[in-house]
Amino acid sequence: MSLAIRLHVTSTTIFHYCNNTSKKNPFSHNCTKFKANPIYHFDKLSHLMFSHRKKMSSLTSSRGSCGMSVKSSLIEPDGGSLVDLVVPENQRVAKIAEAETMAKVKLTKIDLEWVHVISEGWASPLKGFMREDEYLQSLHFNSLRMKDGSIVNMSLPIVLAIDDEDKEKIGASSDVALIGPNDDLVGILRSIEIYKHNKEERIARTWGTTAPGLPYVEEVITSAGNWLIGGDLEVIKPIKYNDGLDHYRLSPQQLRDEFDRREADAVFAFQLRNPVHNGHALLMNDTRRRLLEMGYKNPILLLHPLGGFTKADDVPLDVRMEQHSKVLEDGVLDPETTIVAIFPSPMHYAGPTEVQWHAKARINAGANFYIVGRDPAGMSHPTEKRDLYDPDHGKKVLSMAPGLEKLNILPFRVAAYDTVDKKMAFFDPSRAKEFLFISGTKMRTYARTGENPPDGFMCPGGWEVLVKYYESLQAEDGVQNSAVLTAR
């Protein structure tokens, strides 16, 4: 039974941060400090339930022109209820026996990540890999039309590719077994449909370009088969990675239960695939402050790093999670009002198309506010010296995207390093020359070369994690180079 309460809005609400220099900036130190506690994590979750009170709050900013009206508590998942495709424990033996008689389809590591995503309801109401009608709606309209005529957002095709040999092996079968990268039985795909995989069309419509060098395309699509197979998914048991991070991989239902336990009346989600610096913290802390000013009593931050496939030069997930832990331990974010969990989706780097997926998935997790910044889900153009996407289009698209009307979009002001106050602060165009923009690439260069960033850019504990990671890479490179020289 869902405890979510529908968000009553007629159009997507955008919460604008308006300039107001008359108010004292609450972030007057390099790091906003809270009582340091260990990072909140989830070896066991308390499933306390309580009765929600429907909250009708007038979200009118003290800045007049930034007013909006929203009536909400938590938010209803797409389709009205969360999808859960994991087979009940008492049925697993029978399902395994049945699967042994079926044609088999081998999954890649990234295919398995998508099985994880679908099975837990991140893509609700999707109940399996897309059949052709779902695929075409997603590819051309970025949404799916439900039987009742309503629209849900679905901006990325979630599909499973097979090759000619697989297609011939499946033949006229209506069901197939899905086998994991380690040859273990993962699940069953039922009432299947096989259709043509037009790779060029898929790439062009998802990324807006077919230029070489797109990370997900090169990793997944180029070598994939010429057919797609869709159907209803049954997953034999919950997906686990046994990498020491599974306790962070909370399903949408587990997150909703935790929001209920904490009696959250607003949940604001922040997705990232980079380490957290003090500019990020400024944005997250400022968002909570503003929600409190609007009348919310207990806004909870969902710090939600992406945990699936990322490109080779991104910081690995285990390093990022350790760095996030230090951010909370150093008191930059408040552990009492922050939940850190892993979002299991692979990364496409598809800009405005992909950011819709990121926002939609957080609706299903129970977030009713979504923070979006500059160039979300973007990347540099793979063959030209420019951004692949307009950096402002992501937040603009979110404000208009079909199926996201019930989500409050929070575009944030740009944060940069203030060289006068020696801290991360909101960018002031009138003092543009006094601000330093430190990109993710620049941050990684600092850490790789052993150069310290300016004081106040990142908490010391978090920076130390990054430095140690890049030192370990350099040590590995040194060993490999020595081995090559010895072989010669």
Salt bridges, closest charged atoms under 4 A:
ASP43 OD2 - HIS41 ND1 3.42
GLU76 OE1 - ARG6 NH2 2.84
ASP78 OD2 - LYS360 NZ 2.88
ASP78 OD1 - LYS406 NZ 3.28
GLU98 OE1 - ARG190 NH2 2.77
GLU113 OE2 - LYS109 NZ 3.24
GLU120 OE2 - HIS116 NE2 3.13
ASP166 OD1 - LYS169 NZ 3.52
ASP175 OD2 - ARG190 NH1 3.19
ASP183 OD1 - LYS106 NZ 3.01
GLU201 OE2 - HIS140 NE2 3.23
ASP232 OD2 - ARG131 NH2 3.34
GLU234 OE1 - LYS95 NZ 3.15
GLU234 OE2 - ARG190 NE 2.95
ASP243 OD2 - ARG249 NH2 2.77
ASP246 OD1 - ARG249 NH1 2.79
ASP257 OD2 - HIS47 ND1 3.31
GLU258 OE2 - ARG261 NH2 2.70
GLU258 OE2 - ARG262 NE 3.02
ASP260 OD1 - HIS52 NE2 2.86
ASP265 OD2 - LYS55 NZ 3.14
ASP286 OD1 - ARG289 NH2 2.64
ASP286 OD2 - ARG290 NE 2.74
GLU293 OE2 - ARG289 NH1 2.63
ASP313 OD1 - LYS311 NZ 2.93
ASP314 OD2 - ARG273 NE 3.24
ASP314 OD1 - LYS311 NZ 3.35
GLU329 OE1 - LYS326 NZ 3.60
GLU354 OE2 - HIS358 NE2 3.23
GLU384 OE1 - ARG386 NE 2.62
ASP387 OD2 - ARG374 NH2 3.16
ASP390 OD2 - HIS393 NE2 3.72
ASP392 OD1 - LYS395 NZ 3.80
ASP418 OD1 - ARG431 NH2 2.96
GLU434 OE1 - ARG431 NE 2.53
GLU464 OE2 - LYS468 NZ 3.23
